[in-house]
Amino acid sequence: MKVSLEITLYPLSADYLPIINGFLHRIHNSGLMVVTNGMSTQVFGEYDAVLDAFREALRPSFELEKVVSVSIKLINSDLPPDRWDASAWS
């Protein structure tokens, strides 16, 4: 089953950039289709592969001594940006 996962990471620390950059580096090296913009990161692929990549990318961020919050949306459909036409909402 194909899924789409949207992730927003909120390190609750003044030193947040290394936490975000580390997470993004790990998720982008997952081998899955990953799109990052200024608001969130989306991951597309098979259910198990997406959730395994998310879990593996997130764990080091959670193991820090800093508080990190994460918000996700998971859709049971493959919806990468090239699959829909945003002009319909313009």
C-alpha positions in Angstrom: 0.0 0.0 0.0 1.3 3.4 -1.0 1.2 6.3 1.5 2.1 9.9 1.8 3.5 11.3 5.1 3.8 14.9 6.0 6.2 15.8 8.8 6.8 19.0 10.7 9.5 18.9 13.3 9.6 21.5 16.2 12.7 21.4 18.3 11.9 23.4 21.5 15.4 24.7 21.8 17.3 27.9 20.8 19.8 25.6 19.1 17.2 24.1 16.7 19.0 24.1 13.3 21.4 21.1 14.0 18.3 19.0 15.1 16.3 19.9 12.0 19.3 19.5 9.6 20.1 16.1 11.1 16.6 14.9 10.7 16.4 16.2 7.1 19.7 14.6 6.2 18.6 11.2 7.6 15.1 11.2 5.9 16.5 12.4 2.6 19.0 9.6 2.6 16.2 7.0 3.0 16.0 6.2 -0.7 12.3 7.3 -0.8 10.8 10.2 -2.6 11.2 13.1 -0.2 10.1 16.8 -0.8 11.0 19.5 1.7 9.8 23.1 1.7 9.7 25.9 4.2 6.7 24.4 6.0 7.2 20.7 6.1 8.7 17.5 4.6 6.7 15.0 2.7 7.7 11.3 2.2 6.1 9.0 -0.4 6.3 5.3 -0.8 5.3 1.9 0.5 3.7 2.0 4.0 6.4 0.0 5.8 9.3 1.7 4.1 7.9 5.2 4.8 7.2 4.5 8.5 10.5 2.7 9.0 12.4 5.6 7.4 10.5 8.1 9.6 11.1 6.1 12.8 14.9 5.8 12.0 15.2 9.4 11.1 13.3 10.7 14.1 14.9 8.5 16.8 18.3 10.4 17.0 16.4 13.6 17.4 14.3 12.2 20.3 17.4 10.8 22.0 18.9 14.3 22.4 18.6 16.0 25.8 16.5 18.7 24.1 12.7 18.5 23.8 11.5 17.9 20.3 7.8 17.9 19.1 6.7 16.4 15.8 3.4 16.7 13.9 2.5 14.3 11.1 -0.2 13.6 8.6 -0.5 10.2 7.1 -2.6 9.5 4.0 -3.3 6.0 2.6 -2.6 7.2 -1.0 0.4 8.2 -3.1 0.0 11.9 -3.5 3.4 13.4 -4.6 3.3 17.0 -5.9 3.5 15.9 -9.5 0.3 13.9 -9.2 -2.1 16.8 -8.7 -2.8 20.2 -10.3 -2.7 23.0 -7.8 -4.2 25.4 -10.5 -7.7 24.1 -9.6 -7.4 26.0 -6.3 -6.2 29.3 -7.8 
